[in-house]
Structures are given as structure tokens and as C-alpha cells.
Amino acid sequence: MRIAAVVLAALAFAGTAAACDQPRASLPALEGQIMCLTCHTTLDQSDAPFAQRVKRLIRIRIDQCKTAGQIKAELVGMFGAGILAAPPRKGFDLLAWWLPLAGIIAGALLLAFGVWRWTRARAPGDATAPPLDPELDARVDELLAKLD
């Protein structure tokens, strides 16, 4: 009789756990990917009432076996793309990923070109460098001779 009760209880709890046919989304992972629209931080850093409501909604959707992508799509549909911590990597939003990288590369190239030009202008024996004053040259020779 006890064994039947244990098996029956196990089957009752296993039904809800096995109901999801895809991997379950996790609340901590989604909290770092969703923004609080009132304080402009991620949900894992916010205790605002809006963040608490969104966390409850995410928990409900996780219990309904929704994937992380489905939950994020629903939140974007409700609140707009600003609720995502990172813009999507497609379409026009792809610029948000590529423009900073292009800016860093362009800045590095400009810096390298500037350093190259600066070192070329100051190279020894450069024809553009002004000649030394003969008096100064003589004084330097005298001081060097005293050091020997």
C-alpha cells in the first residue's frame, strides 16, 4: 500500500517536470538579459516594482515551459526592444555591434599612422631638421672633450 502511494505521488510530480519537451529557461540567466525600464539596469540588479513584476511574469512563463527566446519575444512585444540588455544581432540592430568595433579599429589605425608620421619627422639625419648653431656645436665638442 505504501509503495503504491509513493509511486502515485512520484507520477503526479513527474508529470509537471516531464511536461516540457525543450530545455527550460532559467530565471537567473534571463534576469541578466532583460532591463528594468524604470531604473535602466538589468533585472538581477534592480528591486524596482517594475522589475519585480517582470520577474513574476518570467517565472510564470518558465512554469508554462516557454523557452528563453519565446519569453524575450513576448517581453519585446509588450515593452519594445529597449527591454533587452543587448540589441538583437540582426537587421539594423547589427550596427550596434559593429560600429564600436569599427570605431576602435579606425582609432587604432589613425594612432598608428600618427605615430609613424611623428617618428619619420624626427628621424636623425632628416633633411627637414634645422642645422645646429656653430657656436653650440663648438660648446658641445668642448664639453665632450672635458669628459674624456
Order of alpha helices (4+ residues) and beta strands (2+ residues): alpha-alpha-alpha-alpha-alpha-alpha
